[in-house]
Every structure is written in C-alpha cells, then in structure tokens.
Amino acid sequence: MQTGHAVTTPFGRRSLSLGMLATQALAQDVDCEASIDKWKLFRNLCEARQSLGLSDRALIVLNALLTFYPQTELKEEHGLVVFPSNAQLSLRAHGMAPATLRRHLSALIEAQLIFRKDSPNGKRYLRKTRAGENGEAFGFSLAPLLVRSTELEALANQAKTERWQLKLLKERITLLRRNIVKLVELGMEELPHLDWNSHYGRFRMVIEGISRRSTAPDLEPAIDGLECIETEILSLLENKVNSRRTSANESHFERHKHNSNTQHKLESEPGQENRPEEKSEPDWRSAEINAGENLPAIAAASERVNAQIAAQDVKPIPLGLVRQACPEIEAYATNGITNWSDLMRAAVVVRSMLGVSPSAYEEACDILGQENAAVVVACILERAAQITSAGGYLRSLTDRAFKGEFSVWPMLLAQLRAQGTHLNLVPDR
C-alpha cells in the first residue's frame, strides 16, 4: 500500500478546510524509517485526550480504526491507510450508530490525528496491481499519528505529571480537612468558651469553594486557606496545653475518678434520693436568648441561672414540653413519643446519627441522668446544623453539669424561645 503525496479533496458535499490541508501537509513529512507501536500510541492519546479535546467516544472510534491496521507497528513501508466500511467500523466501535460514528470521525479529523483519502467515487478500498500486489488505498490515513507520535508522547507525560500533582494536592486537602475537624472537636471539648463556630464557618467556606473539576491552580489557594485555619486552631490549643502543663495529668485522673462516683450531688431526677436542701425556685424566664444563637451560645447565656440550679431541687421536666421544644426527635421514634422510654430510645438512635460516641453518651447519662441526657440530645438535634461536633459539645455540657454549672431546664426553655414558641406545657400522656 502507498499513501501518496498528492492533495486529496473530500468526496461529495463535504467541503475542504485549511485544517485538512495542514493535516495532509503534515502527513507528507512522515519519516520512512519511523515506526511506533500503535497501542502504545493509543495509550498516549488516552492520557492526553483532554489537551487534544477528544471525547471517550472518539477514542473508541480511533481504537476501531487501529484494529483494521494489520501490523502492530505503524510504519510507512506497511502503508498507513485503512479502508473499513462504516458497517464494519460500527461493529468494532461497539455498535455505534452511523450518525454518531460520522460525528466522531470528524472530531478525529479536526484534531489532525487522521485525514480522509477519498477515492473518485467515495468508496474505501485497496487497489490491486496487475501483478496482484497491493497498490493505492483509499480510506483513512493514519500518517498524522506517526508524524505526531513524539508530540503525543510528550503530551501524555505532561498529563500524567499534572494528574499526579492534582492527586497530591487533593490528598493534602483531605488531610487538612480531617485535621481541622478533629482539632475543632477537641477545641469544643477543651475550650468551649471560645467561638469555634467562626473557625468552622471559615473552613466550610473554603471547602464549598472547591468543585470536583478543580485543577491544581484552583486547589492551591484553598490549601493556603486551610493551612491558615489549621495554624490558628493549633495556636489556641497549644496555648491551652502550655497553661495547663503542670496540672494536666492530675486533672485528667481526677475527672475520671469523679465520673465513677455515683453519689455526686447534681440536679436530681424524678425519684432520686439524697436531694439537696430546697431553695427558692429561680426565675427561669430571666435568661433572654436570641432566636439566632446556637446551642453553645444558649448554654452560655443561661449561666446566670445555672449557679442556682446546681444547688437545689429541680422540678421534673414535662415530656410534653420536650416534644414541643424539640419536635424533630419524634421522627426517630418507631411509634412516636408517648413516654420517656420512647424518648430515650429515640435519643440512642439520634446519638449514633450525630456521631456521638457511646462513651460520651454514657457519661452524660451518668452525670445528668438518662432522661435529662435524652433531652439534651433532642436539643442538640434541633441545632445540629450550627454545631461542629455534637460529641464534643455533649462532653462539654456534661463536664459543666458535673461542676454544677449546667442544667437542662434553661436549655429547653431557651430552645422554645429560639423557635419563637410560647411556653405551653402539654400534659404528659
């Protein structure tokens, strides 16, 4: 087979373009001694397809064209024209529709990877000589692939390098995301008085600005932002570590020792014994809570009544009030919430859904009591969108309750105010 060096124009209504002339001129520069493995060349094309503007369907068509080339090595002496019919080409392109096949053939031609060498009647065939030898062939010339083989290999290597760099950047973002979330959880537990929501909000703004199709230049500013947030959080936690270096171990063991004591005096549950001395009932409505505050802010605003609560007998919380302030938890109950057992079973489900560890919830039950712990989980569920770490926040409230600085009543009433709901005690069923 011979490729010929004369300019060929398209058959029929197809028009000639400057790109076609450029491709044919490129094919004339083919080195007679040059050769390349056609499948290695195809793999390079697959790697560099985005820079060439090729779709995966166009590569399927090119793969089908290469299967009609009998030798493994693309070489001038073997001929560089293949001449399958559209029907045969469609079969090897996994049954691609004729219109789709023509569209992707045109895409390969526009990408200057092949060009048409049309016969006088537009048919594709190989002409035989009188001696029976192969003569001129008409069909699709693969000569541009051979001429551009070095360029395509360079594009493939560049695409591999960029993909590797992008992978490294994505891994770095994954590590930073994990670090920041864990550090914020630790901060919520150890330094609950700080505004961790602002750090988490900045973190979410950076993450939400990253799209799935982000390139390496798009990810570099995001990494810089995440590293700044991580540095700020580490600085806050390191200051805490330095300030408590001498007493950290003692405080840690003391906390566990107290948690194991079942005789500590906290706010009492219905039916508990050993209640503290009765004092005048505090004014629960004195805590003014804004509707837009999150749960950490609600607990902080209730501190002026919490000191009174820890040292006196607290009225049992009506179940109807819990259902009125925290309606979302009812969706996690099997048959609705009609008694405290239903609420506690739903709280266990919500605990798992919020990512609260079993140890954190058990500690809350030990300190607050099972019913009050369920009420706290129901309140956290109402504000789940504003809380970075539900587990860390529950541990913080448990620690404060152990010190007599937290009670469930103000949190529940504040939740009612945050919803703009008037206090309406619904009797328990």
Secondary structure as the mmCIF struct_conf table of DSSP 4:
data_model
#
loop_
_struct_conf.conf_type_id
_struct_conf.id
_struct_conf.beg_label_comp_id
_struct_conf.beg_label_asym_id
_struct_conf.beg_label_seq_id
_struct_conf.end_label_comp_id
_struct_conf.end_label_asym_id
_struct_conf.end_label_seq_id
STRN STRN1 GLN A 2 GLN A 2
BEND BEND1 ALA A 6 ALA A 6
BEND BEND2 PHE A 11 PHE A 11
TURN_TY1_P TURN_TY1_P1 GLY A 12 ARG A 13
HELX_LH_PP_P HELX_LH_PP_P1 ARG A 14 LEU A 16
HELX_RH_AL_P HELX_RH_AL_P1 LEU A 18 ALA A 27
TURN_TY1_P TURN_TY1_P2 GLN A 28 ASP A 29
TURN_TY1_P TURN_TY1_P3 CYS A 32 GLU A 33
STRN STRN2 SER A 35 ASP A 37
HELX_RH_AL_P HELX_RH_AL_P2 LYS A 38 GLU A 47
TURN_TY1_P TURN_TY1_P4 ALA A 48 ALA A 48
HELX_RH_AL_P HELX_RH_AL_P3 ARG A 49 LEU A 52
TURN_TY1_P TURN_TY1_P5 GLY A 53 GLY A 53
HELX_RH_AL_P HELX_RH_AL_P4 ASP A 56 THR A 67
TURN_TY1_P TURN_TY1_P6 PHE A 68 PHE A 68
BEND BEND3 TYR A 69 TYR A 69
BEND BEND4 GLN A 71 THR A 72
STRN STRN3 GLU A 73 LYS A 75
HELX_RH_3T_P HELX_RH_3T_P1 GLU A 76 HIS A 78
BEND BEND5 LEU A 80 LEU A 80
STRN STRN4 VAL A 81 VAL A 82
HELX_RH_AL_P HELX_RH_AL_P5 ASN A 86 ARG A 92
TURN_TY1_P TURN_TY1_P7 ALA A 93 HIS A 94
BEND BEND6 GLY A 95 GLY A 95
HELX_RH_AL_P HELX_RH_AL_P6 PRO A 98 GLU A 110
TURN_TY1_P TURN_TY1_P8 ALA A 111 GLN A 112
BEND BEND7 LEU A 113 LEU A 113
STRN STRN5 PHE A 115 LYS A 117
TURN_TY1_P TURN_TY1_P9 PRO A 120 ASN A 121
BEND BEND8 GLY A 122 GLY A 122
STRN STRN6 TYR A 125 LYS A 128
HELX_LH_PP_P HELX_LH_PP_P2 THR A 129 THR A 129
TURN_TY1_P TURN_TY1_P10 ARG A 130 ALA A 131
BEND BEND9 GLY A 132 GLY A 132
STRN STRN7 ASN A 134 SER A 141
HELX_RH_AL_P HELX_RH_AL_P7 ALA A 143 VAL A 147
TURN_TY1_P TURN_TY1_P11 ARG A 148 ARG A 148
HELX_RH_AL_P HELX_RH_AL_P8 SER A 149 GLU A 190
TURN_TY1_P TURN_TY1_P12 PRO A 192 HIS A 193
BEND BEND10 LEU A 194 LEU A 194
HELX_RH_AL_P HELX_RH_AL_P9 TRP A 196 GLU A 208
TURN_TY1_P TURN_TY1_P13 GLY A 209 GLY A 209
TURN_TY1_P TURN_TY1_P14 ARG A 212 ARG A 213
HELX_RH_AL_P HELX_RH_AL_P10 ALA A 216 SER A 243
TURN_TY1_P TURN_TY1_P15 ARG A 244 SER A 247
HELX_RH_AL_P HELX_RH_AL_P11 ALA A 248 ASN A 259
TURN_TY1_P TURN_TY1_P16 SER A 260 SER A 260
TURN_TY1_P TURN_TY1_P17 THR A 262 GLN A 263
BEND BEND11 GLU A 267 GLU A 267
HELX_LH_PP_P HELX_LH_PP_P3 SER A 268 GLU A 269
TURN_TY1_P TURN_TY1_P18 PRO A 270 GLY A 271
BEND BEND12 GLU A 273 ASN A 274
HELX_LH_PP_P HELX_LH_PP_P4 ARG A 275 GLU A 278
HELX_LH_PP_P HELX_LH_PP_P5 SER A 280 PRO A 282
HELX_RH_3T_P HELX_RH_3T_P2 TRP A 284 SER A 286
TURN_TY1_P TURN_TY1_P19 ALA A 291 GLY A 292
HELX_RH_AL_P HELX_RH_AL_P12 LEU A 295 ALA A 301
TURN_TY1_P TURN_TY1_P20 SER A 302 SER A 302
HELX_RH_AL_P HELX_RH_AL_P13 GLU A 303 ALA A 310
TURN_TY1_P TURN_TY1_P21 ALA A 311 ALA A 311
BEND BEND13 GLN A 312 GLN A 312
HELX_LH_PP_P HELX_LH_PP_P6 LYS A 315 PRO A 318
HELX_RH_AL_P HELX_RH_AL_P14 LEU A 319 ALA A 325
HELX_RH_3T_P HELX_RH_3T_P3 PRO A 327 TYR A 332
BEND BEND14 ALA A 333 ASN A 335
BEND BEND15 ASN A 339 ASN A 339
HELX_RH_AL_P HELX_RH_AL_P15 TRP A 340 LEU A 354
TURN_TY1_P TURN_TY1_P22 GLY A 355 GLY A 355
HELX_RH_AL_P HELX_RH_AL_P16 PRO A 358 LEU A 368
HELX_RH_AL_P HELX_RH_AL_P17 GLN A 370 GLU A 382
TURN_TY1_P TURN_TY1_P23 ARG A 383 ARG A 383
HELX_RH_3T_P HELX_RH_3T_P4 ALA A 384 GLN A 386
BEND BEND16 THR A 388 THR A 388
HELX_RH_AL_P HELX_RH_AL_P18 ALA A 390 PHE A 402
TURN_TY1_P TURN_TY1_P24 LYS A 403 GLY A 404
HELX_RH_AL_P HELX_RH_AL_P19 VAL A 408 ALA A 418
TURN_TY1_P TURN_TY1_P25 GLN A 419 GLY A 420
HELX_LH_PP_P HELX_LH_PP_P7 THR A 421 LEU A 423
HELX_LH_PP_P HELX_LH_PP_P8 VAL A 426 ASP A 428
#
